[in-house]
Amino acid sequence: MAWICLRAVSQSTGSLTIERLDPGAFGTGYRMRFDVITLFPELFQPFLTSGVTRRAFESGLVDVRLWNLRDFAEGNYRRVDDRPFGGGPGMVMMAEPLVQCLMRIRAERLDAAPVVLFSPIGERLSHAAVARWSASNGAVLVCGRYEGIDQRFIDAHVDVQISVGDFVLSGGEIAALALLDAVARLQPGVLNDAGSHQMDSFNPALDGLLDCPHYTRPEVWQDVSVPEILLSGHHAHIERWRRDRRLEITARHRPDLIAAARSAGRLDKADETMLARLDPKPY
């Protein structure tokens, strides 16, 4: 059995080496754990050890364990897929290796963590959903491959299906990475500025709007200057400018978010005045 917990770096059957970490080493504050069932655990190693979100994984705020599905398959070839009944292109992932892997995870976790499958029929991943996952105890993430997974496993064991958009990937690993990254950056102490994520697009702190444009040095680049208001030092005026830009960008690109903010009573008189000045009215 091959699995990776946080700083794990390999796997006995391939180029990786497994380093097992004792969950007790995380202290009493440890609570969030994501178990990932995948045919390609090596895809996750660079992600777990790179960038600002690695702080969440290295510190134990988010415990990620990778399970190689082939370790739960039978036979010399460790087969995990077979031809679809009824014919058709591609292969289908078999239910039995998935069940055996899930049983091993259940025995180790000793909880009722939800089983998540990344699938086109799932609810599209949103900031609100990420926020819920970031405050949860984690989940078992199933990364499908080929034409899909035997429906009998889905019916019996999958609790939640998640989509990352109306397009098809080669497997669920990229979707799992997206969820893990989004969850990790919301953990306390992960970002350099503790309040940074509150200024992200879709965040309730911005009333669910898209974020405004950002600028840095030099003040003039290729004959284009930074907006003068940002150099004024007048914080109230700067905040109004940023709010207006958020409203403008959101109205032009995601009018549905404007409608949602209005319906929730998040737009004040100044906001509505700004929106009324936009021509043509995009929402």
C-alpha positions in Angstrom: 0.0 0.0 0.0 1.4 3.4 -0.9 0.3 6.6 0.7 1.7 10.0 1.2 1.1 12.1 4.3 2.2 15.7 4.0 6.0 15.6 3.6 6.0 12.2 2.0 8.4 12.1 -1.0 8.3 8.6 -2.4 6.6 5.4 -3.3 8.0 1.9 -3.0 7.0 0.9 -6.5 8.2 3.9 -8.4 10.3 7.0 -8.5 8.9 8.3 -5.2 9.8 7.2 -1.7 7.1 7.0 1.0 7.7 8.7 4.3 5.0 7.8 6.8 4.3 10.6 9.3 2.6 10.0 12.6 -0.7 11.9 12.8 0.0 12.4 16.5 2.9 14.6 15.6 0.5 17.3 14.5 -0.7 17.9 18.0 -4.2 18.2 19.4 -5.1 20.9 16.8 -5.0 18.5 13.9 -8.4 17.8 12.5 -8.6 18.2 8.7 -7.6 15.2 6.5 -8.1 14.6 2.8 -7.4 11.1 1.5 -6.9 11.0 -2.3 -7.6 7.8 -4.3 -5.6 8.1 -7.5 -3.7 6.2 -10.1 -1.0 8.9 -10.2 0.1 9.9 -6.7 3.3 11.4 -8.2 1.3 14.2 -9.7 0.6 15.6 -6.2 4.2 15.7 -4.8 5.3 19.0 -6.5 2.1 20.7 -5.4 2.3 19.6 -1.7 5.9 20.9 -1.4 5.7 24.1 -3.5 4.3 27.6 -3.2 2.7 29.4 -0.3 0.1 26.7 0.3 2.8 24.2 1.2 2.6 25.8 4.7 -0.8 24.2 5.2 0.5 20.8 4.3 3.8 21.0 6.0 2.3 22.3 9.3 -0.4 19.7 9.4 -3.3 22.2 9.1 -4.3 20.1 6.0 -3.3 16.5 6.1 -3.2 15.0 2.6 -2.7 11.2 2.1 -2.4 9.7 -1.3 -3.5 6.2 -2.0 -2.4 4.4 -5.2 -5.4 2.5 -6.4 -3.2 -0.1 -8.1 -2.1 -1.3 -4.7 -5.6 -2.6 -4.1 -6.0 -4.4 -7.5 -5.5 -8.1 -7.9 -3.3 -10.1 -10.3 0.1 -9.7 -11.7 -0.9 -6.7 -13.7 -2.8 -4.9 -10.9 -5.6 -4.2 -13.3 -8.0 -1.4 -12.3 -10.1 -1.1 -15.4 -12.0 -3.2 -18.0 -14.1 -2.9 -21.1 -17.6 -1.4 -20.7 -20.6 -3.7 -20.9 -22.7 -2.8 -24.0 -19.6 -1.9 -25.9 -18.3 1.6 -26.7 -14.9 3.3 -26.6 -12.5 3.5 -23.6 -12.3 1.6 -20.4 -14.2 1.8 -17.1 -12.6 1.8 -13.6 -13.6 -1.3 -11.7 -15.5 -1.1 -8.5 -13.6 -3.7 -6.4 -10.2 -2.0 -6.2 -12.0 1.2 -5.3 -14.0 -0.5 -2.5 -10.9 -2.2 -1.1 -9.0 1.1 -1.0 -12.0 2.9 0.6 -12.3 0.2 3.2 -8.6 0.7 4.1 -9.1 4.4 4.4 -12.2 4.0 6.6 -10.4 1.6 8.9 -7.6 4.2 9.4 -9.7 7.3 9.6 -12.3 5.9 12.0 -14.8 8.6 10.9 -17.6 9.0 8.4 -15.8 11.4 6.1 -17.8 12.0 2.9 -16.6 10.4 -0.4 -16.2 13.0 -3.1 -16.1 12.2 -6.8 -15.0 14.8 -9.4 -17.6 14.5 -12.1 -19.3 16.6 -14.9 -22.7 16.0 -13.2 -21.5 17.5 -9.9 -22.3 20.9 -8.4 -19.8 23.4 -9.8 -17.1 24.3 -7.2 -17.6 27.8 -5.8 -16.1 30.0 -3.1 -19.0 29.2 -0.8 -18.4 25.4 -1.2 -14.6 25.9 -0.7 -15.3 27.8 2.5 -17.4 25.0 3.8 -14.8 22.4 3.0 -12.1 24.6 4.6 -14.0 24.4 7.9 -14.7 20.7 7.6 -12.8 17.6 8.8 -11.9 16.8 5.2 -13.0 14.0 2.8 -12.1 11.1 0.7 -11.4 12.4 -2.8 -11.8 9.9 -5.7 -9.9 10.8 -8.9 -11.5 9.0 -11.8 -9.8 8.1 -15.1 -10.7 6.7 -18.5 -14.4 6.7 -19.5 -15.5 6.8 -15.8 -16.1 4.7 -12.8 -18.4 1.7 -12.5 -21.8 3.2 -11.5 -22.3 0.6 -8.8 -19.5 2.1 -6.8 -20.8 5.6 -7.2 -24.3 4.5 -6.1 -23.1 2.7 -3.1 -20.3 4.9 -1.8 -20.1 8.4 -3.3 -21.7 11.1 -1.2 -20.8 14.3 -3.1 -20.0 15.0 -6.8 -18.1 18.1 -7.7 -17.5 19.7 -11.1 -14.8 22.4 -11.8 -16.5 23.5 -15.0 -18.2 22.5 -18.2 -15.2 20.7 -19.8 -13.6 17.3 -19.5 -10.2 16.5 -18.0 -8.1 13.3 -18.4 -8.7 12.6 -14.7 -9.8 13.9 -11.4 -6.4 14.8 -10.2 -6.4 18.4 -11.4 -9.8 18.9 -9.9 -8.6 17.5 -6.6 -5.6 19.8 -6.7 -7.8 22.8 -7.3 -9.9 21.9 -4.3 -6.9 21.3 -2.0 -5.3 24.5 -3.1 -8.4 26.5 -2.5 -8.9 24.9 0.9 -5.3 25.3 2.0 -5.1 29.0 1.3 -8.0 29.7 3.6 -6.3 28.1 6.6 -4.9 30.6 9.2 -1.3 31.5 8.8 -0.9 30.1 5.2 -1.0 33.5 3.4 1.5 36.2 4.3 -1.3 38.6 5.0 -4.0 36.9 7.2 -6.8 39.0 5.6 -5.6 38.6 2.0 -8.1 35.9 1.0 -11.0 38.1 2.2 -10.2 40.5 -0.7 -10.5 37.7 -3.3 -13.1 37.6 -5.9 -16.4 36.0 -4.8 -15.6 36.5 -1.1 -18.5 37.7 1.1 -16.2 40.4 2.4 -16.5 41.9 -1.2 -20.2 41.1 -1.3 -19.5 38.3 -3.7 -18.1 40.7 -6.4 -15.1 40.3 -8.7 -11.9 41.9 -7.4 -10.6 45.3 -8.8 -7.5 45.8 -10.9 -4.1 46.0 -9.1 -1.0 47.9 -9.9 2.6 48.0 -8.7 5.9 49.8 -9.5 6.9 51.5 -11.8 4.3 54.3 -11.7 4.6 54.6 -15.5 5.1 51.5 -17.7 5.2 51.7 -21.5 3.7 55.2 -21.2 0.7 54.0 -19.1 0.4 55.5 -15.7 -1.0 54.0 -12.5 -4.5 55.6 -11.8 -3.7 58.8 -9.9 -6.2 58.1 -7.1 -4.0 55.2 -6.0 -1.1 57.5 -5.4 -3.1 60.1 -3.5 -2.8 58.6 0.0 -6.5 59.3 0.6 -7.7 55.9 1.8 -11.4 56.7 1.7 -11.2 57.8 -1.9 -9.0 54.8 -2.8 -11.5 52.4 -1.3 -14.4 54.1 -3.2 -12.4 53.8 -6.4 -11.8 50.1 -5.8 -15.4 49.5 -5.0 -16.5 51.2 -8.2 -14.0 49.2 -10.2 -15.3 46.0 -8.6 -18.9 46.9 -9.5 -17.9 47.9 -13.0 -16.0 44.7 -13.8 -18.6 42.5 -12.2 -21.4 44.1 -14.0 -19.7 43.7 -17.4 -18.4 40.2 -16.9 -20.6 38.5 -14.3 -23.9 40.4 -14.1 -25.4 37.4 -12.3 -23.1 38.3 -9.3 -24.5 41.9 -9.4 -28.1 40.5 -9.3 -27.2 38.2 -6.4 -25.6 41.1 -4.4 -28.6 43.3 -5.1 -31.0 40.5 -4.0 -29.1 40.0 -0.8 -29.2 43.8 0.0 -25.5 44.2 -0.3 -25.6 47.2 -2.7 -26.0 50.7 -1.2 -27.1 53.9 -2.8 -23.6 54.8 -3.9 -23.2 51.4 -5.5 -26.5 51.8 -7.4 -25.5 55.3 -8.6 -22.2 53.9 -10.0 -24.0 51.1 -11.8 -26.5 53.5 -13.3 -23.7 55.4 -14.9 -22.5 52.4 -16.8 -23.6 52.5 -20.5 -24.9 50.4 -22.0 -26.5 48.8 -19.0 -24.9 45.3 -18.9 -27.2 43.7 -16.3 
